[in-house]
C-alpha cells in the first residue's frame, strides 16, 4: 500500500476570519476529530505530520513580494488594503493572517514533495484556490494549491495535472499556470453566470503555446449527483490519459453539496466520495500513484465537510469507509458540545452515485450535456481526442 502523509496542525484553525464568517475553522477541527474517531490516523502506512510555514522565497514562486508585504502590514496594523483584497467582506484582516496562511501553504508544499517521492498526501486545510499573485480573493490569502504545483515544477516535474471539483472555479490556480503547458488545470464548477468568481467558461483554454492546458466544465445551477458524476467522467479520465501527468494534485471543495449555503449545486456526500474514489484510481492509472489531495470550500461545517473529507482521507489511506457506517457516538457528542447542533448519524446521505456514461449517448437539448459538450469541443482536439 502506498504510504499516506496526512498533514495536520492544530494551528491550522488560526486561519480564522472571525465570528459569522462562512469559513468557520471548526470545520477543520471537526474533520480531524472524525478522522481520529475512525482511527484513520493510526492505520498502517499513515503518518500524521505537520510542516513548517513556508518562507518568502517559496511564497514567491506564486505571489508578488509587494503582496506578501501587504499581508504582513495588514495583519500587524489591522488596516484594510482593498486594492490587495485585504479587509474586505470576504477577506477580513486578522492578526495571524500571514502565519496561518503560510502554515497551510507549507503543508501543501510538503505534501507535494511527499507525492513527488512516490507517496500520497492529504492537506484538507488547504485548497485555497482563489488567491491571486497580487491579491486575496474568495476567503483565500495564499494560494497553497498553486504553490504545491509550482514546487513540483521546481523539483523537476514536466507534467502536473490539477483537478478541482470545488463548486467555485479554481481561478487562482488557472491564472498562475495559464501560459504553462506543463500544467493541466481542470476545474468542474457551477456556471460562472450564476456564481463567484464569474470565470471558468469553457472558452478559457490556455494561453499562447499552452492551448488546451486549461479545462473548464461549467455546470448548470441545480446539477445533482447524476449530472455531476456524468460530467466528471465525460472529461477528466480522458484528459488525464492523454496528458500522462507525473503527479496529480486535486482539490475537493465540499461546497457542491445540496445543503451548502454558498452555491446552487445539489450534490451529496455520496457523490463527493465517489469522485474521491475515481481520483485515487486515476492517480494510480496515470500518475504512478503520486497524488496530493487538498480540501477547499465547504460551508455546511457540521453536516457535510467533516464527512466528505474523512471519506477522502480514508480513500487516500486505502481503507475506504462504507457509507452506511454510523458516525462514532463520541464524535456526535463533540459536535453537539462545540456547535449545539446535531451531527449526521451515518457517513451517507442515502444516495447511490448512479450516472450514465456520456459516450453512451447524449441529449443535445439537455443543459448538462450541452455544458459537457462545450468543454469537450473546446479542449479535446488540443489533446488529440475525439469530441
C-alpha positions in Angstrom: 0.0 0.0 0.0 1.3 3.4 -0.9 2.1 5.4 2.2 -0.1 8.4 3.2 1.2 11.6 4.7 -1.8 13.3 6.4 -0.9 16.9 7.2 -2.5 18.5 10.3 -1.6 21.1 12.8 -3.9 22.4 15.5 -2.7 25.9 14.5 -4.5 25.4 11.1 -7.6 26.7 13.0 -5.9 30.1 13.4 -6.9 30.7 9.8 -10.0 32.4 11.2 -11.7 35.4 9.6 -13.8 35.9 12.8 -17.3 35.3 14.1 -20.0 35.0 11.5 -17.7 34.4 8.6 -18.7 31.4 6.4 -15.2 29.8 6.7 -15.5 28.7 10.3 -12.4 26.9 11.4 -14.5 24.5 13.4 -14.9 22.6 10.1 -11.2 21.7 10.2 -11.3 20.7 13.9 -14.4 18.5 13.5 -12.9 16.8 10.4 -9.7 15.9 12.3 -11.8 14.7 15.2 -13.8 12.4 12.9 -10.7 11.1 11.3 -9.4 10.2 14.7 -12.7 8.7 15.8 -12.5 6.3 12.9 -8.8 5.5 13.7 -7.6 6.6 10.3 -4.6 8.3 11.8 -3.5 5.0 13.4 -3.7 2.9 10.2 -0.5 1.1 9.0 1.2 3.3 6.4 -0.5 6.5 7.6 1.7 9.2 9.1 0.1 12.3 10.6 2.6 15.1 10.3 3.0 18.9 10.1 5.3 21.1 8.1 6.9 24.5 8.8 5.3 27.6 7.4 6.8 28.5 4.0 9.1 31.5 3.7 9.1 34.3 1.3 11.2 32.5 -1.2 8.7 29.7 -1.6 5.7 32.1 -1.5 7.5 34.0 -4.2 7.0 31.1 -6.6 3.4 32.4 -7.0 3.0 35.6 -5.1 4.4 39.1 -5.6 6.8 40.5 -3.0 4.6 43.6 -2.6 1.6 41.4 -1.8 3.5 39.5 0.9 4.5 42.8 2.5 0.9 44.0 2.3 -0.4 40.9 4.0 2.1 41.3 6.9 1.3 45.0 7.2 -2.5 44.5 7.3 -2.1 41.8 9.9 0.1 44.0 12.1 -2.0 47.1 11.8 -5.5 45.7 11.3 -6.0 48.2 8.5 -7.6 47.2 5.3 -5.9 47.2 1.9 -8.8 46.9 -0.6 -6.6 47.0 -3.7 -4.9 43.9 -2.4 -8.3 42.3 -1.4 -7.5 42.6 2.3 -10.0 43.9 4.8 -13.0 43.2 2.5 -16.2 41.3 3.4 -14.7 38.1 2.0 -11.3 38.5 3.4 -11.3 40.4 6.8 -7.9 41.2 8.3 -7.0 39.1 11.3 -3.7 39.1 13.4 -2.5 35.6 12.4 -3.3 36.1 8.7 0.3 35.7 7.4 1.4 33.0 9.8 -1.7 30.8 9.4 -1.8 31.2 5.7 1.9 30.4 5.4 1.5 27.3 7.6 -1.3 25.9 5.5 0.8 26.6 2.4 3.7 24.9 4.0 1.7 21.7 4.5 0.6 21.7 0.9 4.1 22.3 -0.4 5.4 19.5 1.9 2.6 17.3 0.6 3.7 18.0 -3.0 7.2 16.9 -2.1 5.9 13.7 -0.5 3.8 12.9 -3.5 6.7 13.5 -5.8 8.7 11.0 -3.8 6.1 8.4 -4.7 3.5 8.7 -2.0 0.1 10.1 -1.3 -0.6 13.2 0.8 -3.7 15.0 2.1 -3.9 18.5 3.4 -7.6 19.1 4.0 -6.9 22.6 5.4 -5.5 23.6 2.0 -7.1 24.1 -1.3 -7.3 27.9 -1.1 -7.5 28.2 -4.8 -8.8 31.8 -5.4 -5.8 33.8 -4.2 -4.0 35.6 -7.0 -0.3 36.5 -7.2 -1.0 40.1 -6.0 -4.3 39.9 -4.1 -6.5 37.9 -1.8 -9.8 36.6 -3.1 -12.7 34.5 -2.1 -11.5 33.7 1.5 -8.0 32.8 0.2 -4.9 34.7 1.3 -2.1 32.5 -0.1 -2.8 30.0 -2.9 -1.4 26.8 -1.4 -2.7 24.7 -4.4 -0.7 26.8 -6.9 2.3 26.8 -4.6 2.2 23.0 -4.4 2.1 22.8 -8.2 4.9 25.3 -8.5 7.0 23.3 -6.1 6.5 20.2 -8.2 7.8 22.0 -11.3 10.7 23.3 -9.2 11.5 19.6 -8.3 11.6 18.7 -12.0 8.1 17.6 -12.9 7.4 18.1 -16.6 3.7 17.3 -16.5 1.4 18.1 -13.5 -2.3 17.7 -13.6 -4.6 19.7 -11.2 -8.2 18.6 -10.8 -10.5 20.9 -8.9 -14.1 19.8 -8.1 -15.0 22.7 -5.8 -18.3 24.4 -6.6 -16.3 27.6 -7.5 -13.9 28.0 -10.4 -10.3 27.3 -9.5 -9.4 30.7 -10.9 -6.2 31.4 -9.0 -4.5 28.2 -10.0 -5.7 28.6 -13.6 -4.4 32.2 -13.6 -0.9 31.2 -12.4 -0.4 28.4 -15.0 -2.5 29.7 -17.9 0.5 30.0 -20.1 2.4 27.0 -18.9 1.9 23.8 -21.0 3.5 21.7 -18.2 0.4 22.1 -16.1 -3.1 20.9 -17.0 -5.7 22.6 -14.8 -9.2 21.1 -14.8 -12.0 22.8 -12.9 -15.5 21.5 -12.6 -17.8 24.1 -11.1 -21.1 25.9 -11.1 -21.6 28.0 -14.2 -19.9 31.4 -13.9 -23.1 33.2 -14.9 -24.6 32.3 -11.5 -21.6 32.1 -9.1 -18.4 33.8 -8.0 -15.9 34.4 -9.4 -17.7 34.6 -12.7 -14.8 32.9 -14.6 -14.3 29.4 -15.8 -16.0 29.5 -19.1 -15.3 26.6 -21.5 -13.6 29.0 -23.9 -10.9 29.6 -21.3 -8.4 27.0 -22.6 -4.9 28.3 -22.0 -2.6 31.0 -23.3 -0.4 31.0 -26.4 1.7 27.9 -26.5 -0.4 26.3 -23.8 -3.7 25.8 -25.7 -5.8 23.1 -24.1 -4.0 23.3 -20.8 -6.9 25.0 -19.1 -10.1 23.0 -18.9 -13.4 24.3 -17.5 -16.6 22.3 -17.0 -19.3 24.9 -16.2 -22.3 23.1 -14.8 -25.9 24.5 -14.6 -27.2 25.5 -11.2 -29.1 22.7 -9.7 -27.0 19.9 -11.1 -27.2 16.9 -8.8 -25.3 13.6 -8.4 -26.1 12.0 -11.7 -25.1 15.1 -13.8 -22.1 15.9 -11.7 -20.7 12.4 -12.0 -21.6 12.2 -15.6 -19.7 15.4 -16.3 -16.6 14.3 -14.4 -16.4 11.0 -16.2 -17.0 12.6 -19.6 -14.0 14.8 -19.4 -11.4 14.1 -16.6 -10.3 10.5 -17.3 -9.8 11.1 -21.0 -7.7 14.2 -20.5 -5.5 12.6 -17.8 -4.9 9.6 -20.0 -3.9 11.9 -22.9 -1.8 14.2 -20.8 0.1 11.5 -18.8 0.8 13.5 -15.7 3.7 12.6 -13.5 1.8 13.7 -10.4 -1.8 14.6 -9.7 -3.0 17.4 -7.4 -6.7 17.5 -6.6 -8.9 20.0 -4.8 -12.0 18.6 -3.1 -14.1 21.6 -2.0 -17.3 20.2 -0.3 -19.4 23.2 -1.3 -21.0 21.4 -4.2 -23.3 19.8 -1.6 -27.1 20.4 -1.7 -27.0 21.8 1.8 -24.2 24.3 1.3 -25.4 27.9 1.8 -22.9 29.5 -0.7 -23.9 27.9 -4.0 -26.5 26.1 -6.0 -25.4 22.6 -6.9 -27.3 19.6 -5.4 -24.5 17.0 -4.9 -24.5 14.6 -1.9 -21.6 13.4 0.3 -22.0 10.0 -1.6 -21.2 11.6 -4.9 -18.3 13.5 -3.4 -17.0 10.2 -2.0 -17.4 8.6 -5.5 -15.3 11.3 -7.1 -12.6 10.9 -4.5 -12.5 7.2 -5.3 -12.2 8.0 -9.0 -9.4 10.5 -8.4 -7.5 7.9 -6.4 -7.9 5.4 -9.2 -6.8 7.9 -11.8 -3.7 8.8 -9.8 -2.8 5.1 -9.8 -3.5 4.7 -13.5 -1.9 7.8 -14.9 0.4 9.4 -12.3 2.3 6.4 -10.9 0.3 6.8 -7.7 1.7 10.2 -6.9 -1.2 12.2 -5.5 -1.7 15.2 -3.3 -5.3 15.8 -2.2 -6.5 19.2 -0.8 -9.6 20.4 0.9 -11.2 23.7 -0.3 -14.6 25.3 0.2 -17.4 23.9 2.2 -19.6 25.9 4.5 -22.0 23.4 5.9 -19.4 22.9 8.6 -21.1 20.2 10.6 -23.2 18.0 8.3 -21.0 17.9 5.2 -17.4 19.0 5.5 -16.2 16.5 8.2 -17.8 13.5 6.5 -16.7 14.4 3.0 -13.0 15.0 3.9 -12.9 12.0 6.3 -14.0 9.9 3.3 -11.3 11.5 1.3 -8.6 10.6 3.9 -9.9 7.1 4.2 -9.8 6.6 0.4 -6.3 8.0 0.3 -5.2 5.7 3.1 -6.5 2.7 1.2 -9.2 1.9 3.8 -12.4 3.5 2.4 -15.3 3.8 4.9 -18.6 2.1 3.9 -21.1 4.9 3.5 -23.6 3.1 5.7 -21.3 3.2 8.6 -22.7 5.1 11.6 -20.7 8.2 12.7 -19.0 7.5 16.1 -21.0 8.4 19.1 -18.2 10.3 20.8 -17.8 12.4 17.7 -21.5 13.2 17.6 -21.3 14.3 21.3 -18.3 16.5 20.5 -20.2 18.2 17.6 -23.2 18.9 19.9 -20.9 20.3 22.6 -19.0 22.5 20.2 -21.7 23.7 17.9 -25.0 23.0 19.7 -26.0 21.2 16.5 -26.9 17.5 15.9 -24.3 15.7 13.8 -25.3 13.2 11.0 -25.9 9.7 12.1 -24.2 8.0 9.2 -21.5 8.6 6.7 -24.0 8.7 3.8 -26.8 10.9 2.6 -28.6 7.9 1.3 -27.7 8.4 -2.3 -26.3 5.8 -4.7 -24.0 7.6 -7.1 -25.7 6.4 -10.2 -24.8 8.1 -13.5 -24.9 7.4 -17.2 -21.8 7.3 -19.4 -21.7 10.3 -21.7 -20.2 8.3 -24.6 -23.3 6.0 -24.5 -25.3 8.9 -25.9 -26.1 12.5 -25.1 -29.1 14.7 -25.4 -28.4 17.9 -27.3 -31.3 19.6 -25.6 -30.1 18.8 -22.1 -28.3 21.7 -20.3 -25.8 19.4 -18.5 -25.0 17.6 -21.8 -24.6 21.0 -23.5 -22.1 22.0 -20.8 -20.1 18.8 -21.2 -20.1 19.1 -25.0 -18.9 22.7 -24.8 -15.9 21.7 -22.8 -15.0 18.7 -25.0 -15.3 20.8 -28.1 -13.0 23.5 -26.6 -10.2 21.3 -25.4 -10.4 17.7 -26.7 -8.9 18.5 -30.1 -5.8 20.0 -28.4 -5.1 16.6 -26.9 -5.9 14.5 -30.0 -9.2 13.3 -28.5 -12.4 12.8 -30.4 -15.2 15.1 -29.2 
